[in-house]
Amino acid sequence: MRYRATLAYDGSGFQGYQRQRDGIPTVQGAVEAALCTITGNPVTVYAAGRTDTGVHATGQVIVFDVDWRHGDVALYRAINRNLPNAVAITALAPTRPDFHPRFDAVRRAYRYTLLLAEYP
């Protein structure tokens, strides 16, 4: 089944969203590892876009396909239990088989906040 989820994360400890070579911490890698842990199979996650190193997100849409027989709420909880504290699924629902967050997006919003101070 194909699931659409919304991610929120603190990107401080990640080298961006997109999966990179082994040993490089990324948000996509963390989500895929959590899904692999709970399903026992490798899972590829597709996103509407990517973020750079250290960038945070509050509403990034992703999609993935998994065989899951325990209900949507159980999947939502299982994923969040297996994600690092800096990453969370904030919404999860089944979606149509051809849904892709990049190509089906109707809008995107970006907000840049800079702290200009002598001390952080």
All heavy atoms as an XYZ file, in Angstrom:
938
protein
N       0.842     -1.173      0.000
C       0.000      0.000      0.000
C       0.891      1.242      0.000
O       1.941      1.264      0.620
C      -0.907     -0.009      1.226
C      -1.611      1.305      1.390
S      -3.207      1.327      2.191
C      -4.123      0.133      1.303
N       0.424      2.267     -0.672
C       1.160      3.533     -0.716
C       0.616      4.456      0.376
O      -0.579      4.620      0.527
C       1.007      4.191     -2.082
C       1.744      5.533     -2.155
C       2.035      5.919     -3.561
N       3.222      5.159     -3.952
C       4.071      5.537     -4.902
N       3.874      6.636     -5.580
N       5.113      4.801     -5.197
N       1.555      5.056      1.127
C       1.209      5.981      2.198
C       1.813      7.352      1.922
O       2.955      7.455      1.490
C       1.728      5.484      3.541
C       0.951      4.326      4.078
C       1.330      3.024      3.795
C      -0.175      4.527      4.869
C       0.612      1.950      4.282
C      -0.894      3.461      5.366
C      -0.502      2.171      5.065
O      -1.218      1.114      5.549
N       1.026      8.366      2.239
C       1.484      9.751      2.209
C       1.693     10.166      3.661
O       0.855      9.900      4.516
C       0.425     10.634      1.570
C       0.732     12.098      1.670
C      -0.468     12.932      1.262
N      -0.224     14.303      1.652
C      -0.603     15.348      0.951
N      -1.261     15.179     -0.176
N      -0.355     16.560      1.369
N       2.815     10.799      3.936
C       3.100     11.251      5.300
C       3.648     12.665      5.252
O       4.180     13.109      4.240
C       4.097     10.312      5.974
N       3.508     13.343      6.369
C       4.080     14.670      6.528
C       5.160     14.582      7.586
O       4.946     14.011      8.659
C       3.004     15.690      6.950
O       1.953     15.658      5.987
C       3.578     17.096      7.020
N       6.329     15.132      7.276
C       7.488     15.096      8.170
C       7.751     16.463      8.783
O       7.554     17.489      8.136
C       8.756     14.772      7.374
C       9.111     13.360      7.022
C      10.396     13.350      6.208
C       9.248     12.510      8.236
N       8.236     16.425     10.007
C       8.800     17.616     10.647
C      10.150     17.187     11.202
O      10.290     16.070     11.702
C       7.888     18.110     11.768
N      11.133     18.058     11.085
C      12.442     17.700     11.627
C      13.304     18.908     11.921
O      13.158     19.959     11.342
C      13.194     16.726     10.715
C      13.327     17.128      9.274
C      14.377     17.933      8.839
C      12.425     16.669      8.333
C      14.512     18.269      7.511
C      12.544     17.010      6.992
C      13.586     17.808      6.589
O      13.717     18.150      5.272
N      14.204     18.680     12.867
C      15.271     19.620     13.191
C      16.479     19.112     12.424
O      17.027     18.054     12.739
C      15.533     19.617     14.694
C      16.696     20.504     15.109
O      17.568     20.806     14.268
O      16.738     20.881     16.290
N      16.881     19.830     11.422
C      17.952     19.372     10.543
C      19.360     19.593     11.050
O      20.324     19.306     10.340
N      19.507     20.073     12.275
C      20.838     20.399     12.808
C      21.825     19.246     12.732
O      22.999     19.446     12.450
C      20.727     20.867     14.265
O      19.935     22.015     14.358
N      21.371     18.038     12.974
C      22.268     16.888     12.994
C      22.313     16.108     11.702
O      22.867     15.002     11.663
N      21.741     16.654     10.637
C      21.670     15.927      9.373
C      22.392     16.683      8.260
O      22.432     17.903      8.247
C      20.203     15.721      8.963
C      19.433     14.871      9.921
C      18.598     15.457     10.861
C      19.554     13.490      9.903
C      17.883     14.673     11.756
C      18.853     12.711     10.786
C      18.018     13.303     11.719
N      22.904     15.919      7.318
C      23.551     16.486      6.136
C      22.522     16.624      5.017
O      22.707     16.138      3.912
C      24.721     15.593      5.697
C      25.810     15.458      6.724
C      26.453     16.796      7.021
O      26.862     17.503      6.103
N      26.530     17.152      8.285
N      21.398     17.247      5.336
C      20.329     17.458      4.378
C      19.297     16.358      4.419
O      19.367     15.422      5.214
N      18.303     16.496      3.538
C      17.229     15.507      3.478
C      17.663     14.252      2.723
O      17.463     13.142      3.180
C      15.975     16.088      2.788
C      14.974     14.987      2.536
C      14.145     14.541      3.547
C      14.931     14.320      1.305
C      13.286     13.476      3.344
C      14.082     13.253      1.095
C      13.263     12.837      2.122
O      12.432     11.766      1.921
N      18.250     14.414      1.547
C      18.466     13.305      0.615
C      19.507     12.303      1.107
O      20.584     12.666      1.563
C      18.879     13.847     -0.746
C      18.921     12.790     -1.816
C      19.182     13.389     -3.187
O      19.656     14.518     -3.308
N      18.871     12.645     -4.221
N      19.167     11.025      0.947
C      20.067      9.931      1.311
C      21.398     10.099      0.590
O      21.450     10.457     -0.582
C      19.432      8.585      0.921
C      20.286      7.394      1.249
C      19.724      6.056      0.758
N      18.353      6.006      0.294
C      17.990      6.011     -0.984
N      18.892      6.085     -1.944
N      16.720      5.931     -1.304
N      22.492      9.838      1.317
C      23.836      9.898      0.762
C      24.529      8.571      1.044
O      23.892      7.616      1.473
C      24.600     11.077      1.370
C      23.954     12.421      1.033
C      24.732     13.595      1.578
O      25.954     13.572      1.640
N      24.008     14.633      1.980
N      25.820      8.536      0.856
C      26.529      7.277      1.085
C      26.438      6.884      2.556
O      26.145      7.704      3.419
C      27.977      7.380      0.613
C      28.824      8.345      1.392
C      30.242      8.419      0.798
N      31.062      9.325      1.561
C      31.096     10.643      1.388
N      30.339     11.206      0.468
N      31.881     11.396      2.123
N      26.703      5.603      2.814
C      26.619      5.071      4.179
C      27.432      5.902      5.156
O      28.526      6.355      4.846
C      27.112      3.618      4.209
C      26.130      2.674      3.533
O      24.966      3.062      3.336
O      26.533      1.544      3.203
N      26.868      6.087      6.326
C      27.563      6.807      7.380
C      27.276      8.293      7.412
O      27.658      8.971      8.358
N      26.629      8.826      6.394
C      26.274     10.244      6.352
C      24.827     10.364      6.854
O      23.915      9.835      6.230
C      26.365     10.823      4.926
C      27.729     10.551      4.306
C      25.990     12.291      4.918
C      28.831     11.431      4.781
N      24.598     11.053      7.973
C      23.235     11.136      8.500
C      22.346     12.076      7.674
O      22.683     13.246      7.488
C      23.427     11.677      9.919
C      24.727     12.419      9.869
C      25.568     11.738      8.834
N      21.246     11.536      7.164
C      20.274     12.323      6.411
C      18.877     11.994      6.917
O      18.649     10.938      7.508
C      20.335     12.021      4.901
O      19.938     10.668      4.681
C      21.729     12.279      4.328
N      17.954     12.883      6.657
C      16.571     12.662      7.077
C      15.972     11.486      6.312
O      15.360     10.592      6.907
C      15.726     13.939      6.884
C      14.276     13.682      7.247
C      16.303     15.091      7.708
N      16.157     11.441      5.013
C      15.636     10.328      4.220
C      16.204      9.004      4.726
O      15.477      8.019      4.861
C      15.969     10.501      2.739
C      15.415      9.384      1.866
C      15.786      9.544      0.396
O      16.659     10.328      0.026
N      15.109      8.799     -0.456
N      17.494      8.972      5.013
C      18.112      7.754      5.535
C      17.501      7.323      6.849
O      17.276      6.128      7.081
N      17.191      8.289      7.729
C      16.585      7.967      9.019
C      15.184      7.394      8.847
O      14.810      6.405      9.504
C      16.540      9.214      9.904
N      14.400      7.982      7.944
C      13.031      7.492      7.713
C      13.074      6.109      7.073
O      12.338      5.197      7.481
C      12.226      8.488      6.855
C      10.856      7.912      6.505
C      12.084      9.819      7.565
N      13.939      5.922      6.085
C      14.046      4.614      5.434
C      14.529      3.544      6.413
O      14.047      2.407      6.382
C      14.953      4.707      4.216
C      14.314      5.476      3.082
C      15.196      5.676      1.866
O      16.426      5.426      1.946
O      14.655      6.086      0.816
N      15.446      3.895      7.301
C      15.915      2.932      8.306
C      14.786      2.551      9.257
O      14.635      1.370      9.611
C      17.095      3.511      9.080
N      13.983      3.528      9.672
C      12.849      3.241     10.558
C      11.857      2.311      9.865
O      11.373      1.339     10.466
C      12.166      4.540     10.981
N      11.555      2.586      8.603
C      10.620      1.739      7.863
C      11.165      0.330      7.661
O      10.431     -0.651      7.778
C      10.270      2.383      6.522
C       9.365      3.604      6.616
C       9.366      4.387      5.302
C       7.956      3.195      7.002
N      12.445      0.218      7.381
C      13.075     -1.095      7.231
C      13.016     -1.878      8.542
O      12.742     -3.074      8.550
C      14.511     -0.936      6.752
S      15.332     -2.509      6.414
N      13.244     -1.194      9.657
C      13.190     -1.845     10.963
C      11.807     -2.424     11.232
O      11.679     -3.557     11.703
C      13.567     -0.850     12.084
O      14.924     -0.450     11.882
C      13.425     -1.459     13.460
N      10.761     -1.675     10.938
C       9.423     -2.159     11.288
C       8.818     -3.113     10.258
O       7.966     -3.924     10.614
C       8.448     -1.002     11.579
C       8.213     -0.137     10.368
C       8.929     -0.182     12.753
C       7.160      0.927     10.567
N       9.266     -3.033      8.998
C       8.715     -3.933      7.979
C       9.605     -5.116      7.672
O       9.150     -6.109      7.117
C       8.450     -3.182      6.656
O       9.701     -2.758      6.097
C       7.507     -2.005      6.861
N      10.898     -4.988      7.995
C      11.843     -6.047      7.668
C      12.302     -6.024      6.222
O      13.000     -6.931      5.780
N      11.924     -4.976      5.486
C      12.288     -4.853      4.074
C      12.806     -3.450      3.782
O      12.363     -2.489      4.402
C      11.065     -5.096      3.177
C      10.548     -6.497      3.307
O      11.275     -7.453      3.099
N       9.275     -6.627      3.674
N      13.723     -3.320      2.804
C      14.152     -1.981      2.406
C      12.969     -1.216      1.813
O      12.161     -1.785      1.083
C      15.223     -2.224      1.350
C      15.401     -3.681      1.216
C      14.386     -4.372      2.065
N      12.859      0.062      2.159
C      11.771      0.918      1.676
C      12.391      2.216      1.164
O      13.215      2.822      1.847
C      10.775      1.235      2.812
C       9.687      2.178      2.321
C      10.168     -0.045      3.371
N      11.996      2.631     -0.033
C      12.447      3.901     -0.580
C      11.374      4.949     -0.322
O      10.188      4.709     -0.556
C      12.715      3.793     -2.089
O      13.736      2.808     -2.300
C      13.168      5.122     -2.666
N      11.805      6.106      0.163
C      10.908      7.219      0.461
C      11.127      8.300     -0.597
O      12.266      8.641     -0.906
C      11.203      7.782      1.871
C      10.384      9.025      2.142
C      10.954      6.721      2.929
N      10.036      8.822     -1.143
C      10.096      9.897     -2.125
C       9.529     11.164     -1.499
O       8.529     11.108     -0.782
C       9.303      9.530     -3.377
C       9.823      8.278     -4.031
C       9.242      7.046     -3.768
C      10.918      8.327     -4.886
C       9.731      5.878     -4.350
C      11.407      7.161     -5.475
C      10.812      5.947     -5.198
O      11.308      4.800     -5.773
N      10.154     12.299     -1.777
C       9.746     13.570     -1.169
C       9.403     14.601     -2.230
O       9.787     14.472     -3.397
C      10.866     14.106     -0.279
N       8.718     15.656     -1.792
C       8.376     16.753     -2.683
C       9.605     17.580     -3.024
O       9.667     18.216     -4.059
C       7.311     17.634     -2.039
N      10.589     17.576     -2.146
C      11.800     18.348     -2.361
C      12.858     17.930     -1.366
O      12.657     16.988     -0.603
N      13.964     18.649     -1.385
C      15.070     18.322     -0.480
C      15.439     19.557      0.313
O      15.181     20.678     -0.110
C      16.280     17.850     -1.278
C      15.999     16.667     -2.164
C      17.245     16.243     -2.904
N      17.831     17.324     -3.692
C      18.051     17.274     -4.983
N      17.722     16.213     -5.669
N      18.598     18.274     -5.613
N      16.068     19.318      1.446
C      16.607     20.428      2.222
C      18.112     20.255      2.327
O      18.633     19.155      2.196
C      15.990     20.496      3.634
O      16.178     19.236      4.287
C      14.510     20.834      3.570
N      18.796     21.350      2.569
C      20.245     21.342      2.701
C      20.658     20.993      4.127
O      19.829     20.910      5.033
C      20.815     22.712      2.325
C      20.661     23.020      0.848
O      20.646     22.072      0.034
O      20.549     24.209      0.505
N      21.938     20.859      4.330
C      22.504     20.578      5.639
C      22.018     21.592      6.669
O      22.066     22.800      6.428
C      24.044     20.613      5.571
O      24.472     19.590      4.664
C      24.675     20.381      6.934
N      21.534     21.084      7.802
C      21.133     21.935      8.911
C      19.783     22.609      8.782
O      19.360     23.327      9.679
N      19.062     22.372      7.686
C      17.770     23.023      7.467
C      16.666     22.209      8.147
O      16.663     20.987      8.113
C      17.491     23.174      5.959
C      16.084     23.688      5.694
C      18.530     24.091      5.331
N      15.706     22.912      8.737
C      14.581     22.284      9.424
C      13.362     22.285      8.508
O      13.283     23.070      7.566
C      14.234     23.041     10.700
C      15.421     23.406     11.532
N      16.391     22.502     11.901
C      15.795     24.593     12.056
C      17.305     23.117     12.626
N      16.971     24.393     12.730
N      12.397     21.426      8.832
C      11.142     21.391      8.069
C       9.986     21.116      9.021
O      10.156     20.446     10.047
C      11.198     20.315      6.993
N       8.819     21.633      8.659
C       7.627     21.382      9.470
C       6.502     20.730      8.682
O       5.540     20.278      9.286
C       7.077     22.695     10.079
O       6.796     23.612      9.029
C       8.066     23.297     11.060
N       6.601     20.657      7.382
C       5.504     20.091      6.602
C       5.952     19.447      5.315
O       5.310     19.597      4.282
N       7.045     18.712      5.349
C       7.556     18.088      4.136
C       6.764     16.820      3.833
O       6.666     15.923      4.667
C       9.039     17.760      4.281
C       9.633     17.259      2.982
C      11.147     17.186      3.039
O      11.730     17.100      4.108
N      11.774     17.216      1.893
N       6.197     16.748      2.646
C       5.384     15.607      2.251
C       6.275     14.525      1.641
O       7.127     14.812      0.797
C       4.284     16.031      1.254
C       3.478     14.830      0.781
C       3.373     17.067      1.897
N       6.042     13.297      2.088
C       6.762     12.134      1.561
C       5.753     11.055      1.200
O       4.595     11.104      1.614
C       7.792     11.570      2.569
C       7.097     11.094      3.847
C       8.878     12.596      2.867
C       7.992     10.305      4.788
N       6.219     10.080      0.441
C       5.390      8.928      0.095
C       6.274      7.697      0.091
O       7.475      7.777     -0.203
C       4.673      9.139     -1.268
C       5.639      9.094     -2.418
C       3.552      8.138     -1.462
N       5.681      6.557      0.440
C       6.407      5.286      0.437
C       5.407      4.147      0.308
O       4.218      4.304      0.591
C       7.261      5.116      1.705
C       6.489      5.274      2.984
C       5.849      4.196      3.568
C       6.406      6.516      3.591
C       5.130      4.348      4.742
C       5.696      6.681      4.768
C       5.054      5.586      5.348
N       5.908      3.004     -0.149
C       5.085      1.807     -0.312
C       5.549      0.749      0.685
O       6.745      0.433      0.741
C       5.230      1.250     -1.733
C       4.762      2.238     -2.786
O       3.582      2.637     -2.721
O       5.568      2.613     -3.658
N       4.602      0.226      1.471
C       4.913     -0.848      2.418
C       3.756     -1.829      2.482
O       2.607     -1.474      2.233
C       5.198     -0.322      3.849
C       6.458      0.510      3.898
C       4.025      0.440      4.412
N       4.091     -3.072      2.814
C       3.074     -4.066      3.148
C       2.882     -3.983      4.652
O       3.818     -4.265      5.418
C       3.544     -5.474      2.751
C       3.575     -5.645      1.240
O       2.696     -5.076      0.565
O       4.475     -6.336      0.747
N       1.694     -3.582      5.083
C       1.433     -3.375      6.507
C       0.014     -3.826      6.793
O      -0.923     -3.393      6.144
C       1.619     -1.889      6.847
C       1.476     -1.594      8.293
C       0.387     -1.057      8.915
C       2.438     -1.813      9.315
N       0.612     -0.927     10.252
C       1.873     -1.390     10.527
C       3.728     -2.337      9.327
C       2.548     -1.463     11.735
C       4.405     -2.409     10.524
C       3.827     -1.978     11.707
N      -0.154     -4.680      7.789
C      -1.467     -5.262      8.068
C      -2.018     -4.892      9.432
O      -2.988     -5.472      9.878
C      -1.362     -6.775      7.970
C      -0.962     -7.222      6.592
C      -0.886     -8.719      6.479
N      -0.370     -9.062      5.175
C       0.504    -10.002      4.948
N       0.951    -10.740      5.922
N       0.920    -10.237      3.728
N      -1.408     -3.912     10.087
C      -1.783     -3.620     11.473
C      -2.535     -2.307     11.642
O      -2.719     -1.858     12.763
C      -0.529     -3.621     12.354
C       0.287     -4.862     12.205
N      -0.131     -6.095     12.663
C       1.484     -5.075     11.613
C       0.781     -7.009     12.384
N       1.774     -6.410     11.741
N      -2.923     -1.677     10.567
C      -3.685     -0.435     10.649
C      -2.807      0.798     10.552
O      -1.615      0.778     10.875
N      -3.426      1.879     10.120
C      -2.697      3.127      9.884
C      -2.153      3.736     11.169
O      -1.039      4.256     11.194
C      -3.591      4.140      9.178
C      -4.117      3.620      7.852
O      -3.544      2.659      7.308
O      -5.106      4.196      7.358
N      -2.921      3.690     12.244
C      -2.473      4.269     13.516
C      -1.264      3.509     14.042
O      -0.296      4.105     14.523
C      -3.621      4.294     14.551
C      -3.113      4.728     15.918
C      -4.744      5.208     14.078
N      -1.276      2.197     13.919
C      -0.133      1.389     14.367
C       1.109      1.690     13.541
O       2.223      1.750     14.081
C      -0.469     -0.099     14.304
N       0.943      1.911     12.240
C       2.088      2.262     11.390
C       2.636      3.622     11.790
O       3.858      3.787     11.939
C       1.680      2.269      9.914
C       2.765      2.646      8.907
C       3.958      1.687      8.994
C       2.191      2.673      7.494
N       1.766      4.585     11.989
C       2.161      5.925     12.414
C       2.986      5.857     13.704
O       4.065      6.450     13.800
C       0.888      6.755     12.604
C       1.064      8.110     13.221
C       1.435      9.200     12.446
C       0.827      8.313     14.576
C       1.575     10.456     13.013
C       0.964      9.565     15.145
C       1.334     10.625     14.365
O       1.478     11.858     14.921
N       2.488      5.123     14.680
C       3.193      5.011     15.962
C       4.508      4.253     15.826
O       5.511      4.643     16.421
C       2.295      4.324     16.991
C       1.147      5.187     17.418
C       0.259      4.467     18.408
N      -0.834      5.321     18.814
C      -1.959      4.884     19.336
N      -2.146      3.579     19.528
N      -2.901      5.722     19.690
N       4.514      3.191     15.040
C       5.730      2.391     14.867
C       6.838      3.201     14.194
O       8.004      3.132     14.597
C       5.420      1.133     14.060
N       6.482      3.966     13.178
C       7.490      4.787     12.503
C       8.079      5.787     13.489
O       9.303      5.891     13.633
C       6.903      5.526     11.281
C       6.464      4.544     10.209
C       7.938      6.503     10.709
C       5.634      5.176      9.099
N       7.222      6.508     14.196
C       7.709      7.529     15.120
C       8.546      6.939     16.254
O       9.511      7.561     16.696
C       6.554      8.376     15.666
C       6.159      9.467     14.696
O       7.004     10.073     14.052
N       4.874      9.708     14.567
N       8.221      5.743     16.713
C       9.026      5.099     17.761
C      10.425      4.753     17.269
O      11.355      4.633     18.064
C       8.341      3.831     18.263
C       7.386      4.071     19.404
C       6.998      2.782     20.104
N       6.394      1.796     19.222
C       5.099      1.696     18.964
N       4.248      2.516     19.515
N       4.657      0.766     18.164
N      10.572      4.564     15.964
C      11.859      4.143     15.412
C      12.641      5.269     14.748
O      13.729      5.037     14.230
C      11.641      3.000     14.421
C      11.337      1.707     15.134
O      12.248      1.040     15.616
N      10.066      1.368     15.261
N      12.109      6.484     14.775
C      12.825      7.636     14.233
C      13.669      8.285     15.319
O      13.328      8.210     16.503
C      11.827      8.672     13.700
C      11.144      8.345     12.389
C      10.022      9.340     12.109
C      12.149      8.334     11.245
N      14.753      8.956     14.927
C      15.501      9.734     15.913
C      14.617     10.856     16.470
O      13.645     11.270     15.813
C      16.676     10.317     15.126
C      16.518      9.901     13.721
C      15.316      9.034     13.594
N      14.937     11.351     17.647
C      14.124     12.385     18.292
C      13.968     13.645     17.447
O      13.009     14.379     17.614
C      14.699     12.750     19.653
C      14.514     11.650     20.663
O      13.614     10.820     20.538
N      15.370     11.613     21.664
N      14.889     13.913     16.558
C      14.850     15.131     15.749
C      13.900     15.028     14.552
O      13.705     16.002     13.833
C      16.252     15.480     15.257
N      13.303     13.851     14.326
C      12.435     13.628     13.165
C      11.107     13.057     13.641
O      11.088     12.180     14.513
C      13.074     12.645     12.156
C      12.187     12.464     10.928
C      14.460     13.096     11.753
N       9.996     13.529     13.060
C       8.684     12.995     13.412
C       7.759     12.985     12.203
O       7.807     13.889     11.367
C       8.047     13.821     14.525
N       6.946     11.964     12.140
C       5.830     11.933     11.200
C       4.691     12.655     11.909
O       4.308     12.281     13.018
C       5.417     10.479     10.882
C       6.537      9.712     10.193
C       4.122     10.450     10.069
C       6.768     10.050      8.762
N       4.134     13.693     11.293
C       3.042     14.434     11.926
C       1.679     14.066     11.350
O       0.653     14.381     11.952
C       3.256     15.950     11.800
O       3.317     16.297     10.413
C       4.550     16.368     12.500
N       1.665     13.406     10.205
C       0.416     12.939      9.599
C       0.739     11.758      8.695
O       1.831     11.697      8.114
C      -0.246     14.049      8.793
N      -0.203     10.826      8.602
C      -0.007      9.634      7.774
C      -1.366      9.157      7.291
O      -2.314      9.092      8.089
C       0.667      8.526      8.585
C       0.815      7.180      7.877
C       2.038      7.213      6.968
C       0.938      6.058      8.874
N      -1.470      8.825      6.007
C      -2.719      8.295      5.459
C      -2.420      7.517      4.183
O      -1.470      7.841      3.464
C      -3.695      9.431      5.151
N      -3.221      6.506      3.900
C      -3.086      5.834      2.607
C      -3.380      6.833      1.490
O      -4.132      7.794      1.683
C      -4.167      4.750      2.647
C      -4.548      4.594      4.070
C      -4.283      5.921      4.718
N      -2.771      6.616      0.349
C      -2.993      7.502     -0.791
C      -3.125      6.675     -2.051
O      -2.915      5.452     -2.035
C      -1.869      8.554     -0.915
O      -2.254      9.543     -1.858
C      -0.541      7.925     -1.298
N      -3.451      7.322     -3.132
C      -3.632      6.598     -4.389
C      -2.287      6.042     -4.876
O      -1.232      6.626     -4.604
C      -4.298      7.484     -5.430
C      -3.503      8.656     -5.878
C      -4.286      9.493     -6.912
N      -3.374     10.285     -7.676
C      -2.992     11.520     -7.359
N      -3.475     12.100     -6.282
N      -2.124     12.161     -8.127
N      -2.305      4.960     -5.619
C      -1.065      4.297     -6.038
C      -0.127      5.139     -6.885
O       1.077      4.911     -6.890
C      -1.552      3.088     -6.835
C      -2.950      2.867     -6.397
C      -3.494      4.209     -6.008
N      -0.655      6.129     -7.594
C       0.198      6.941     -8.468
C       0.564      8.295     -7.862
O       1.181      9.129     -8.522
C      -0.465      7.144     -9.827
C      -1.762      7.943     -9.742
O      -2.367      7.998     -8.647
O      -2.183      8.505    -10.765
N       0.228      8.527     -6.581
C       0.561      9.807     -5.951
C       2.070      9.957     -5.810
O       2.761      9.039     -5.385
C      -0.084      9.919     -4.564
C       0.341     11.165     -3.826
C      -0.222     12.395     -4.148
C       1.315     11.119     -2.844
C       0.185     13.553     -3.491
C       1.726     12.266     -2.186
C       1.157     13.483     -2.500
N       2.578     11.127     -6.190
C       3.995     11.458     -5.998
C       4.059     12.884     -5.467
O       3.551     13.809     -6.113
C       4.774     11.345     -7.304
C       6.252     11.365     -7.107
N       6.940     12.503     -6.713
C       7.173     10.385     -7.206
C       8.223     12.223     -6.609
N       8.392     10.947     -6.896
N       4.686     13.099     -4.303
C       4.665     14.425     -3.697
C       5.332     15.511     -4.535
O       4.936     16.668     -4.461
C       5.388     14.237     -2.366
C       6.125     12.965     -2.485
C       5.408     12.134     -3.500
N       6.296     15.160     -5.345
C       6.965     16.173     -6.173
C       6.077     16.624     -7.321
O       5.942     17.809     -7.598
C       8.275     15.610     -6.703
C       9.016     16.590     -7.580
C      10.357     16.040     -8.017
N      10.945     16.899     -9.025
C      11.830     16.501     -9.898
N      12.244     15.250     -9.898
N      12.325     17.327    -10.782
N       5.469     15.667     -7.999
C       4.717     15.989     -9.208
C       3.270     16.373     -8.931
O       2.633     17.019     -9.754
C       4.800     14.830    -10.195
C       6.220     14.473    -10.531
C       6.755     13.244    -10.173
C       7.041     15.385    -11.181
C       8.074     12.926    -10.471
C       8.363     15.077    -11.491
C       8.873     13.841    -11.130
N       2.730     15.980     -7.787
C       1.347     16.303     -7.447
C       1.225     17.509     -6.514
O       0.115     17.874     -6.129
C       0.655     15.097     -6.803
C       0.435     13.971     -7.806
O       0.113     14.270     -8.964
O       0.579     12.790     -7.429
N       2.326     18.136     -6.177
C       2.274     19.301     -5.291
C       1.539     20.445     -5.982
O       1.746     20.702     -7.163
C       3.677     19.747     -4.902
N       0.690     21.110     -5.223
C      -0.013     22.273     -5.773
C       0.608     23.578     -5.294
O       0.377     24.633     -5.870
C      -1.525     22.250     -5.446
C      -2.193     21.099     -6.173
C      -1.763     22.169     -3.970
N       1.394     23.509     -4.221
C       2.125     24.686     -3.762
C       3.235     24.248     -2.820
O       3.207     23.171     -2.252
C       1.212     25.697     -3.092
C       0.696     25.272     -1.743
C      -0.203     26.356     -1.134
N      -0.816     25.876      0.070
C      -0.291     25.990      1.285
N       0.856     26.605      1.437
N      -0.901     25.519      2.333
N       4.203     25.143     -2.676
C       5.288     24.960     -1.719
C       5.508     26.301     -1.044
O       5.366     27.353     -1.667
C       6.568     24.517     -2.411
C       6.482     23.123     -2.974
C       7.842     22.698     -3.525
N       7.785     21.318     -3.941
C       7.695     20.896     -5.191
N       7.656     21.781     -6.167
N       7.649     19.633     -5.480
N       5.884     26.255      0.210
C       6.165     27.484      0.943
C       7.475     27.322      1.694
O       7.735     26.278      2.291
C       5.037     27.799      1.922
N       8.300     28.340      1.622
C       9.584     28.344      2.306
C       9.662     29.586      3.182
O       9.260     30.670      2.761
C      10.738     28.361      1.302
C      10.725     27.182      0.365
C      10.049     27.242     -0.855
C      11.382     26.008      0.695
C      10.027     26.160     -1.719
C      11.368     24.914     -0.162
C      10.685     24.993     -1.359
O      10.672     23.926     -2.209
N      10.188     29.426      4.377
C      10.401     30.573      5.256
C      11.833     30.495      5.762
O      12.252     29.473      6.300
C       9.444     30.544      6.443
C       9.606     31.782      7.322
C       8.647     31.781      8.469
N       9.146     30.825      9.454
C       8.438     30.384     10.484
N       7.210     30.775     10.646
N       8.966     29.546     11.334
N      12.568     31.548      5.558
C      13.951     31.617      5.988
C      14.039     32.538      7.186
O      13.576     33.672      7.135
C      14.843     32.131      4.855
C      14.820     31.217      3.661
C      13.886     31.404      2.641
C      15.695     30.148      3.555
C      13.841     30.542      1.540
C      15.655     29.302      2.467
C      14.731     29.502      1.474
O      14.689     28.661      0.396
N      14.624     32.047      8.260
C      14.796     32.829      9.470
C      16.266     32.865      9.803
O      16.907     31.819      9.910
C      14.013     32.211     10.646
O      12.651     32.077     10.260
C      14.108     33.073     11.886
N      16.810     34.054      9.954
C      18.220     34.224     10.292
C      18.330     34.913     11.623
O      17.627     35.889     11.889
C      18.925     35.055      9.217
C      18.882     34.528      7.801
C      19.494     35.541      6.853
C      19.595     33.196      7.697
N      19.229     34.445     12.455
C      19.511     35.106     13.722
C      20.759     35.954     13.529
O      21.836     35.434     13.249
C      19.740     34.074     14.828
C      20.195     34.630     16.167
C      19.113     35.524     16.761
C      20.530     33.500     17.122
N      20.602     37.242     13.633
C      21.725     38.159     13.497
C      22.001     38.754     14.885
O      21.399     39.745     15.282
C      21.406     39.268     12.488
C      21.103     38.780     11.076
C      20.680     39.938     10.192
C      22.297     38.072     10.494
N      22.862     38.097     15.609
C      23.175     38.523     16.966
C      24.642     38.233     17.237
O      25.280     37.431     16.552
C      22.308     37.784     17.975
N      25.162     38.894     18.228
C      26.556     38.661     18.600
C      26.744     37.223     19.098
O      27.768     36.608     18.861
C      26.979     39.658     19.655
C      28.455     39.612     19.960
C      28.885     40.720     20.914
O      28.136     41.693     21.097
O      29.986     40.597     21.446
N      25.727     36.701     19.798
C      25.786     35.338     20.334
C      24.547     34.581     19.909
O      23.461     35.150     19.888
C      25.860     35.358     21.863
C      27.057     36.119     22.389
C      26.923     37.411     22.854
C      28.297     35.523     22.379
C      28.007     38.110     23.319
C      29.406     36.219     22.842
C      29.261     37.505     23.313
O      30.344     38.185     23.761
N      24.683     33.308     19.590
C      23.496     32.525     19.180
C      22.567     32.254     20.365
O      22.969     32.264     21.491
C      24.095     31.231     18.651
C      25.464     31.145     19.211
C      25.893     32.538     19.529
